[in-house]
Amino acid sequence: SDEPGTLYFFKYPVEGGEAEDLHLPVATTRPETILGDTAVAVNPEDERFKHLIGRRCVVPFSGGRTVPIIGDDFVDIAFGTGALKVTPGHDPNDYDMGKRRGLETINIMNKDGSMNGNAGAYEGLDRAECRMRLWADMQSAGIALKADPYQTRVPRSQRGGEIIEPLVSEQWFCKMETMAEPALKAVETGELTIIPARFEKVYKSWLTEIKPWCISRQLWWGHRIPVWYVHATQAALDAACTGTGKGGSVTYVVARNQAEAEAKAAAAHGPGVVLYQEEDVLDTWFSSGLWPFSTLGWPDKDAADLAKFFPTQVMETGHDILFFWVARMVMMGMKLTGKVPFKQVYLHAMVRDAHGRKMSKSLGNVIDPLHVIEGISLDDLNKTLLGGNLEGKEVIKAQQGQAVDYPDGIPECGTDAMRFALVAYTAQGRDINLDVLRVVGYRHWCNKMWNAVRFAMINLGERYAPPEAALTQASPNLPPASKWALSRLNSAVKAIVDALGLYDFNTATTSVYAFWQYDLCDVFIELMKPVCSDDSAGNEAAKKATRDTLWTCIDAGLRLLHPFMPFVTEELWQRLPRRKCETAPSIMVADYPEHIPARADDAAEAAMASALDVVKATRSLRAAYNLPPKAKPELFVVTRTDAAKDAMTTMTGGVAALAGCGAVSVLSATDAVPTGCGVNVINEAITIYLLLRGVVEPAAEIEKLNKKIAQVEKQVEDLEKKMAMPGYDTKVPPAVQQDNTDKLDKLRAEVESTRSAIGDFETLMKEA
């Protein structure tokens, strides 16, 4: 984290230059590390200091130890003083320079942060105390120049918050170049596919610039490193375990178990040697990298599970661990089994809160999926912040954040709505800004779907038997709406199946939602009501065909939706009548719908599209003239082409049902239209006339609208006065000014639309 600190400037004495106070000015934020310096570096192009390259500096308070002055391009001439103290034992960049220049590495700290014997007179002091003591001594010695406030980046432990001190220690490493090369080739040749494809660049970048991997960890859990140190005697082992020692030795064997280690050690070093296993454990990612095959019986190459399930097909995980886990599984799989462990990698997005912020306990914006599924009150949500590692002030801040985002808590949404929302959000992007209100919306949609199936069950009847053969456009007696519904189902199936094959889950969920909501519920179910309520003898065939279409759409719709909403679809599917040939006991194992070309009907879809345009325009006219829902005015559809006339003629019943009209008449351009109609031009081929004479009273409506205009104009006048007051531009916050401007524009638009409606009614009065 970025924290306020201090930048200490001091003189680094040059050996032999004491008489003329020859020194290099150096700045550091950690004076205590001076005791571990093994060089002072300057840029070889720096005119101020390049003449000193090759000489030596005396390390302050080291008893006279000297270090070389070296030239290195890493040093930035313009940063700090231009001279850099080099401490390979306590700085990663300095360590790299030390390796490059062959410098000694001196460790001056113990693992508890105290100074060790290499710190001389400062041994035993805590690093912070040593810093203050050493700076005071530098001031007394006259080599301290100044101490300036400085904003510095301080590495801290994520869990405990302690400052992390870079420390060189003995670790186990894995050389990666030879493992990375085949893993890179697997992606380049297409043997391994990464989805989304843009992450291939990230994958290649990691493996191209790969460095040795430190695989040892000082933890209490994990796979213990399979190394046994070999000691000549027990006394030698005891000595290796004293102090900070871990029983190490320059001689060791690698084995699968203790017995194998003893056999190897005896064969190589003779009997009587004493073994001690390395205390460190393998990096979690190393152990995780073995997962695709170690769980299947490996290293037994003849294991049945390994032969059957390895390699697998798809690996799904988050893009943030593409290198840490995925790349290592690929490298280790190819190294240890000779096979790429999976063929495809699908990287899902990261879930953030509704504002796009990373979920954090300190912000109080962490969303527990169980809270969304089961629901939780605001009070109980606040209590989840207690008992953790947040301080009192952070708890209060987090609770305030929860109160803003969830003032009424989180309503119960159920598992299906939660699953569907997460998948619907997935647009193969980097982040998901999860808005709980959207999940609530999908819960409501589940209710609508439940009611749709309930309606279907009522209309199908107890004795209904589904058709054994799949319905197509060639099936007999299909009304126009049924032909359209089958074609729309077929289009949805193709879109969803294709999207799933491409891992485009956003398109898949959008398509299945659109079919259920807009095609099945909003249109087809409404259109079938008049058909199914007609009990005349001549309607039986059409009624049966309509019911068969309804069953086909719901059965296929549930199967399409099942991967995203498994629970509600299973429950509803179990209630549907079954074909005699259906043997699946559960929708989970039922066949997924397939695209059937014989169901496509472009003409039916085009005709319905025109009909829906007419319905939309008719509803707009009803709203403009304030028609009550019970009003059933007559609609006249004037067509100017044969195609438009044919399409509208087949859809008159559907338009009447969806637009709430008493009757729908299709006219040619030369036919007379009754007076007293509201008019709406849909396109160059279709114009609609809604007969309003006798349905509305124009004079009464005009009176209502005039009163409305008076009220709105008063609001406009008041707001304009408020915005014209002295000091408004300077005293009122910009956000409030913008809100007022938007409100004023909206009110003015409302006045204009109301005047337009009055004009329509006045025209209607003249025609009457």
N, C-alpha and C positions, 0 to 999 in steps of 0.2 A: 504494500500500500504506500501511497505517497504521503510522507509525514515530514513535519518540520525537524530539521536537524542542524548540525553545525559543520562548516567546512574549515578545517584547521590548516593554516599556512605555517610552514617552518623551514629552517635552513638545514639542508642536508650537507654536512661538511665534506669537502673534497680532501682526500688524504694528501698531506704535504702542503696544504694551502692555509694552514691555521694562522700563519702570521698576517696574511692579507685578507683574512676572513673569506677565503674562496669557498663558495658553496653553490648548491643548486636549490632554487626555491621549489618546494614541493607542497602540494595540497592534498589532504585526505579527510574523509569523514570518519575514519577509524584509526586514530593514532596508535592504539594498542598493537596493531598489526605491524608497526615499524620493526618490532623485535623479531619478526619472521621474514624481513626483507632479504632478498638474495641478489638484487640488482636495482639500479636506477636507470630508467630508459628515457632517451630523448629522440626526437625525430632527426635523422641524419641530414635533413635539409634545413634544420633550424640554425640560422646564423648565430644565435645567442649562445648555443651550447655545443655545437658539433665539434668544436676544438677540444672539448673535454672527453669525448668518446675514447675509451681505452684506459682512462684513469680510473681511480677507485674512490668510493665514498666510505666514510666511517659511519657505521650504524650507531645512532645515539644510544647510550646506556647499555651497550652490548659487551663492554669490556675491551673495546678496540677492534671488534670484528669489522672487516671491510668487505664491500661488495663492488662489482664492476659497474662502470657507466657504459651502457650499451646503446647503440643506435638501432631503432626499430620503426618501420613505417606505421605501425599500429598507433603510435603516439600522435595525437592531434595537436598541432602547433598552437592552434587558436584556443584550445580548451584549457582552463585552469592556468597553471604557470608554464605549461609546455614541457614540464619534467614529471615523470611518473615513477613512483615507487613500485617495485615489483615484488609481490608476495605470493608465490606459487602455492603455498600451503593454505591460503585463505581467500582466494579470489579465482573464479573460473577463468576469466580472461588472462589473468597473470599466470595461471597454471598452463594455459595453452602456449603463452609466450615462453614460459620456462621450459616446456617440452621442446619447443622449436629452437631455443637457444642453448639448451643443455644446462639450465640453471639448477642449483640445488633446491630441494623442497624442504622447508623447515616447518614443523607443526609446533605452535606455541600454546595450544589450548587443549584442555581435557574435554571429554564429551559432555561434561556438565557445565561448560562455559567458563570454567576457571582456568587461570594461566598455569602452564606446566613448567617443568624444569628449564626448558629452553628460553623462558622469559626472564631468567636470571633473578634479580632482586624483586621482581614482581610476581614470583611464583606463589600460587595460592589465592591471589586476588581474583575476584569476579571480573569478567571482561569490562563491564561498565565502570567498576571501581578503578581498574587498571587504567582505563582511558583518562579519567580525571587526574589520577596520581601522576601518570606519565606526562600529561600536558602541563601540570603544575611544575614538574621537574624541568621540562623544556623551557618554561618561562624563567625559572631560576637560573638555568644554564645560559640564557640569552639567545637561544636558537629559535624560540617561538616568535613568529611574525605577527599573526593576527588570527582571530576566530570570527567568521562571518555566519550569520543565519543562512541556512541553505535547505531548500526543499529536496528531499531525497527519497528514493524508492527503497523501502525496507521490506525484505522478505520475511513473511510471518507464517507460522503454522496455521493451516486452515482450521484445525480442530481446537488447538489450545491457545492460539494467538501469540505464542512466544516467537521472539526474533530467531530466525534460522541463521546459523553461522556456517559458512562454507568451510569444510574440513576435509583434507585429503585422508582417505583411509583405504585399507586393503579390501577390495571387492572382487567378485567374480564377474567376468565379462564374456559375452558371446560375440564372436566375430561374424558380421552380418553380410559382407559383400557377396560371398559365394551363395548365400541363401536368397539374397534379394534379386539376383539376376534371373533365376527361373521364374520367380513370382512376377517380375516385370514382364517377362516374355509371355506369361500366361494371359495377361490383359491385352498385350499388343497383338497376339495372334487370335484373340477372340475365344480362347479356351475358358476364360473367366470374363463375365460381363458385369459391369458395375452400373447400377441404376439408382439415380439419374446419372447420365453419362458424364456430366460436367465434373463429377468427383473422380473420374479417372485421372485428371490432371493433378489433383491432390495426392492420390495414391502414388502416381509416378514420381511426384516431387519428393515424397517421403523416402521412397526406396532408392531414388537416384542419389540422394545426398545422405544416405544412411551412415550412421556411425556405430562403433561397437556398443552393444547393449549391456548395461549393467543389470545382471539378473539376480543379484543377491540382495536380500532384504533382512533387516534386523527386527523381526517380528516374532510373536509367540505362536503364530499359526502359519500353516502353509506346508508345501512339500519341502522337506529338509534337503538341502543340496547334497547329492550323493557322492561326496568327497570325504575320504578318510585320511587324516594326516598320520604319517608314520614317524614314530619316535623310537629311539634306540632303547630307552628305559622308561620306567614310570616316573623317575625323578626328572627326566627331560620333559615329559608331558606336564608334570606339576609346575615346572619352571615356566613352561609356555602358557600356563593358565593364570599366572600371577599378574597382579595389577590389572591393566586393561587387555591383557592377552586373552585370546580365545582358543588356545591350544593348537595354534597353527604351526606349520612346519614347511620347509621348502620341499620336503619329500611327501608325496601323497599318492593315493590310488583312487580311481573312480570305479564304483561298483553298484550293482542293483540292491545289494543288501549286505549286512554285516558279515555273513559267512563268505560271500564272494570276495569281499574286501580283504578278509583275513587270508584267504587262499592266494589272492594276487600279491599281497604284501609279503607273505612267506616266500612265494616263488621269486620275487624280485629282490628282497632284502634279507632273506634268511629267517629262520624261526626265532621266536622270542621278542619280536618287535611289538610295540604297544601302539594301538590305533585309537584315534579320537575323531568322531565325525564332526564335520563343519557345523557350527551352530546356526549359521544363516539359513534362511529358507529362500526358495525361488520366488522371483517377482510373480505377483498374482497373474500378470498378463502372460508370463511364461507358462504357468499351469493352465490358464484359460486357453492358450494357443493349442494345447493338446486335446482340447475338448471334443472336436469332431470325430476323432478316432479312438481316444483313450476310453471313452464311454462305451465303446462297441467291442471291447475285448482286446484291443491292441496292448502289448506288442505281439500277441498271438495272431499271426497272420492268417491262421486257418479258422479263426473264430467265426461262427455262423452269422452273428449280427454284423460283424465287420464286412463280410462278403455280401450281405444283403443290403445294408443301408449306407455303405461308404463307397464312393463319395455320394454326398446328398445333392439335392437339386438347388435349393434356395437357402441363402443365409440372410436373415432380416435383422437389422440393428440400426442404431443411430449413427448419423454421419460423424458425430464427434469422436467416435472410437474407431474410425476407419483404419488408422494406423495402429493404435494401441492393441486392438484385438484382431480385426479382419486381416490385415496384412500379415500379422504374425501367425494366424491360423494357416494362411496360404503358404507362407515360407516353411513353417514347421511340418505342415502336411506333406508338402512336396519333398522336403528333406528326409522325413522319417518313413513315408509310405510310397513316395514316388508319384503321388497323385494330387491333383488340385482338389481340395476337400469339398468344394461345391462349385456349381456351374454359374450361378448368378448371385449377386449381392444386391439386395434392395435396402437402400438407406432411407429410413423414415425421417420426418422433420422433428424438430425440437418443440416441445409444448411450452408456451409462454402464457402470461396472463392476458386479459382482454386488452391491456394497454401496450402489449408488446414487450413487457419487462420480463427479465429472467425471474423465475420463481425463487423467492428467498424468504426464509423464516423471518428475517429482520424487517422485511416489508409487509409481512402478513398476507402475502398473495399466493402462498402455496395452496394448490387445489388438490386435496386428497380425492381420488376417484370414488372412494367409498362414500364420501360426504355428498357427492353429486348423485350417486346411485341411490343412496338411502335417505338423503336429505338431512339437514342439520340446522338448528336454530342459531341465531347470531350469538346468543349467550354461550352455547356449547362450543361454537366456533372460536370464540374468544378464549375459552378454557383450554383449547388445544395448544395455546402458546405458553401456557404455564408449565413449570416443571422441566423445561428444556434448558438450553445454554444461553438464552437471551437475558440481558440485563433488564432491570426494571424499566428504564426509559425506553429501551427498544421494544419491550412488551407493550407499553402504552402506545407507542407509535404504530406498531403492527396491528393492534386492536382497532386503532382509528382507521387504518387502511381497510380492514375488514368491514368496518361499519359503512364506509363509503361504497365499497364494491358490492357488499351483500347486506343492505340495511334490514332486510327481512329474513336473513339467513339464506340457505340454499335449499330450494324445494326438492322434493323427491323426484328424480327423473328416471330411474330405472337403468338397468344395464344396457338394454337395447338402444335407448336414446343416446347414452354416453358413447357406445361403440360407433354408432352411425355418425355422430358429430365429429369424432376424432378422424374417422376415415374420410368424411366429407371435407374436412379441413385440409386433407393431405393433397396438395397440388404439386407433389414432388418438389417442394420448396424447403427452405432451411428452417422456417419457424411456423408454428401454429399459435396464433393469438386466440386462446380459448376463452370464449364468452359463454358463461353459464346460461345466459338467456337463450342462446341458440340451442343449447341442449334441451332446455325447457320447451322450446318450439318443436323439437323432434318428439318430445314426449307427447305433446298435444297431437302431433301428426300420427303417432301410434294409436291414439284414441280414435282418430278419424278413420284410420285403416280398419280398426276393430269394428267400428260401426258399419263400414262398407261391407265387410264380410258378413256381419250379422244381417244386414239388409239382403245380401245375396242369398243367405240360407233361408230367409223367410220367403223370398220370391222363387227360389228353386223348388221348395216344397219337400216334404218328408220322403216322398216316393221318387224323387228325381234320380235318374241314372245318367251319368256322364256318357258322352259319345266314346265308343271304343277306338274309333279312328280319329286322327288329328283333323281338326277343322281346317279347311283351306277356302280360297275364294271360289272353288268349284263346288263346295258343299251346297246342297239345295236349300232354297227358301231363305237365304240370308238377307235381311233388310240392309239398306245402305249403311246404317249406323254400325251394324255388326261387321260388314265388310271393312269399314274404316277402322274399327277397334282391332280386328285381326291384323290389319296392316301396320297399325301403330305398335301393337305388341311385337310384331316381327322386327320392326325397326329398333325397338328398345332392346330386344334380345341381342341383335347384332352389335349395337353400340356398347352394351354392357360386356358381352363376351370379348369383343375386341379390346376394350379398355382393360379388362382384367388380364388379358394376355400381355399387355404392355405395362402392367403395374400402374396404370393410370386410374387410381381408385377414386379420385375426385370426379372424373368423367363418369365412372361407373355409378357412383352414388347419385350424381346429378341426373343421370338417365333413368335410374329406377325410381327416384323420387318424382320426376316429371311424368313418368308413365302412370304411377299410382295417383298422383295428385291432379294433374291436368287432363290426362286422357281418360282414366278410368272413373275417378270420383266426380270430377267437375263436368264431364261431358257424357260418357257412355251410360253411367248409372242413371243420369237424369233423362237421357234419351230413351232408355229402355222402360221407364216407368209407364208411359202411355201404352206401349206395346203390351206389357205384361198385365195391365189393368183392363185391356180390351178382351172381353170374354166371348166375343162373337165367334160363330162357328168357322167363318172364313179366316180367322186370325190364328188358329191353333198352330199351323206350320211355322208362321213367323215368330210366334211366341216361343215355340220349342227351339228354333234356331237362335233366338236372342238369348234364351237361358243357357244354351250350349256355349254361346260366345262368352257370356258372363262367367260361367264356370271355367272355361279355358283361360280367360284373362286373369282370374283370381288365382287359379292353381299355378300358372306360370309366373304370375307376379310374386307370389309367396316364395317360389323356388328362387327367383332372381334376387329377392331381398334377403334370403336366409343367411348368406355369409356375413351380412352386415348387422342383421337383427335376428339372431338365432332363436331367441326364446319366444317372442310373440308370434313369429312365423311358424314355429313348431306347433304351438298351441292352436293356431287358427287352421293350419293344414290338417291337423288331426280331426278337425270338425267337418272338413269338406267331404262330400261324397267321393268315393274312389272308383276308378275304372276297375273292371274285373281283372284286367291284365296287370294292374299295379301290385307289385309284391313288396315294395319297400315299406318296412315297418315305421320308418321315420323319414322326415324330410331331409335329414342330414345325409342319408344314403340314397335318396331319390335322384333320378337323372336331372342334371341341370338343363334348362331349356336350350334348344338349338335353333339357329336361323333356318326357317323353312321358306324357300323362294316362292312356293305356291301360295303363300299368305300375303304376298305383297300386292298392293293395288294402288298405283299412283293416282289413278283417276278418282278413286274414292277419297284419298287424302286431299287431293286438290279441291274436290267438291266440298268437303267438310271445312277446309281452310276458308273458302269463300263464305260458307254458312256461318262460321264463327266470327268472321269479320262483320257480317250483317248483325249477328247477335250483339257484338260489342258496340256497334254504332247505335243499335236500337236501345240498348241499356243507357247509353249516353243521352239519347233523346228523352228517355223516361226521367232521368235525373234532372235534365235541364228544365223540364216542364213540371217537375215535382209530382210525378204520377205516383199514387199510392201503390204498394205491392199488389193489392187485390184488383187493380184496374187491368183489364184485358183488352186493350185497343187493337184494332185491326191494322195489319202491316201490309203495305204494298211494295213489292220489290220490282223495280223497273230494270230490265236487262237490255243491253245493246248488242250482245253477241249471242250466237247460238250456243256456244260452250257455256257461257254464263247462265243462259236460260235453262239448259239441260241440268247443270249442276244444282241450281236453286230449286228446280222442280222436284228433284229427288230428295231435297233436304227441307221441304216446307214444314213437315211435321217436327223435325228436330229444331228448326228455328223457332217455331211456335212454343215448343216446350222450354227451350233455354231462355228465350227473350220474354216470356210471359205474355204472349199475344193470343187474342181470341181466335184469330185466323190469319193465315199468310197467303197472299195472292201474288203470283208471278206474272208480271206484265211485260209487254214489249215496249219499245221506245215510242211507238205510235199510239199506244193505248192511253185512254184518258184516266187521270188520277183525280180522285175526289178532292174537293176543296176542304180547307180546315185541317191540313196535315203539317206536321213537323218534318223537315227535310234534312237528309244527311247524305252527302256524296261520298261513296266508299272508294271508288276508283272509276276509271273511264268506262267500265262495263256495267257497273251496278250503282244505282241510287235507291235509297229507301225513303218511303213516305209513311209516317206513323199518324194514323187518323186520330185527331185529338178532339174533334167536334163532338160534343156530348159527353166527353170524358173529363174535361177540365173546364173551369169557368175563368176565362182570360181576365175579366175585370177584377175578380177577387184575387187572382194571383198577382196582378199588377199592383194592387193595393198592398199586399204583403211585401212585395219586393221594394216598393217605395219606402216603406217603414224600415226595411233592412238597410237601404242605402243611407237613410237619415242617421241611423245608429252608427254605421261604419264611417260615414263622413265626419261625425262628431269625434270618433276615435282618431281619425286622421288629423283633424284640426288640433286636438289636444296634444298629440305627439309632435306636430310641427311647431307648436308654441314652445314645448319643452326643449326641442332641439335648437330653437332660435334664441334661447335665453343667453344673456352675457356670460362668458366664461365656459360655455358648454364645451368648446373645442379643447380647452386646456385643463379643465377640472374633472371632466367625466372620463373614466378609463376607456382606452381604445376599444376594448372588448365590448363594453356596454354600448358605446357609440355604434359599433357594427351591428349589434343586436337590434338597436333602435332603427337603424337604416333598413335592415332586412324586414323588420316588422312593418315599417312604413310602406315599403315596396309591396308587401303582401296585402296590406289593407287597400292600397290604391288599385291593385289587380282585382281584388274582390269587388270594388266599386264598379270597375269596368265590366267585369263578367256579369254582374247583376243588371247593369244597364243594357247589356246585350240581351239578357233574358227578357227584360221588359219589352225590348224591341221585337223579340220573337212573338211574345203574346199580343202585342199591338198589331203585328202582321196577321196573326191568327184571327183577331177580331175583325179586321178588314175583310178577310176571305170569307168569314162566316156571314 
